[in-house]
Amino acid sequence: MEFAKIRHLAEELKEVPYIGSDVTHVFKLEDRKLLSLKYSRDLKLFQVTRIEGQIVTDYTQAEQAAAEIQYVLESYSEK
């Protein structure tokens, strides 16, 4: 998935109507769920979760979250 598309998905989470909801994007490779992305309105942070280890990383910028997601997706697609 392209970086610009991932960043756009992240940025949308901060906008109406998504900001008033609990929306989570899930990224998967074939049928394997790898990552989730959501925006915490209260914390004002993007939260990327690596589903396998339930490791949550917080980012203040959509670009940071998108870069992490793209990195993980690319690393799994190379395996």
C-alpha positions as CSV (number, residue, x, y, z in Angstrom):
1,M,0.0,0.0,0.0
2,E,1.3,3.4,-0.9
3,F,2.6,5.8,1.8
4,A,0.2,8.6,0.7
5,K,-2.8,6.4,1.0
6,I,-1.9,5.2,4.5
7,R,-1.2,8.8,5.6
8,H,-4.6,9.8,4.2
9,L,-6.3,7.0,6.1
10,A,-4.6,8.2,9.3
11,E,-5.4,11.9,8.7
12,E,-9.1,11.1,8.1
13,L,-9.4,9.7,11.6
14,K,-8.9,13.2,13.0
15,E,-11.8,14.6,10.9
16,V,-15.6,14.7,11.2
17,P,-17.3,12.2,11.3
18,Y,-14.5,9.8,12.3
19,I,-13.3,11.9,15.2
20,G,-16.5,11.4,17.1
21,S,-16.4,7.6,16.6
22,D,-14.2,4.8,17.6
23,V,-12.9,3.8,14.1
24,T,-10.0,1.4,13.7
25,H,-8.3,0.5,10.4
26,V,-6.9,-3.1,10.2
27,F,-4.1,-3.9,7.8
28,K,-3.5,-7.4,6.8
29,L,-1.5,-9.5,4.4
30,E,-3.7,-12.2,2.7
31,D,-5.8,-13.4,5.7
32,R,-3.3,-12.5,8.4
33,K,-4.0,-9.4,10.5
34,L,-0.8,-7.5,11.1
35,L,-1.6,-4.0,12.3
36,S,-4.4,-1.7,13.5
37,L,-4.5,2.1,13.4
38,K,-6.8,4.3,15.4
39,Y,-6.7,7.9,16.6
40,S,-7.2,8.7,20.3
41,R,-9.2,11.9,20.5
42,D,-8.5,12.2,24.2
43,L,-4.7,11.7,23.9
44,K,-4.4,13.4,20.5
45,L,-2.3,10.5,19.3
46,F,-2.3,8.0,16.5
47,Q,-2.0,4.5,17.9
48,V,-0.5,1.7,15.8
49,T,-0.8,-1.8,17.2
50,R,1.2,-4.8,16.0
51,I,-1.5,-7.4,16.5
52,E,0.8,-10.4,17.0
53,G,2.4,-9.0,20.2
54,Q,-0.3,-6.4,21.0
55,I,2.5,-3.8,21.0
56,V,1.0,-0.3,20.8
57,T,3.1,2.6,19.6
58,D,1.8,6.2,19.8
59,Y,2.5,8.9,17.2
60,T,1.7,12.6,17.2
61,Q,1.9,12.8,13.4
62,A,0.0,10.9,10.7
63,E,3.2,10.7,8.7
64,Q,4.9,8.8,11.6
65,A,2.1,6.3,11.9
66,A,2.0,5.8,8.1
67,A,5.8,5.2,8.0
68,E,5.5,2.5,10.7
69,I,2.6,0.8,8.9
70,Q,4.3,0.9,5.6
71,Y,7.6,-0.5,7.1
72,V,5.8,-3.4,8.7
73,L,3.7,-4.2,5.7
74,E,6.7,-4.2,3.4
75,S,8.8,-6.3,5.8
76,Y,6.0,-9.0,5.9
77,S,5.5,-9.0,2.2
78,E,9.2,-9.8,1.6
79,K,9.0,-12.9,3.7
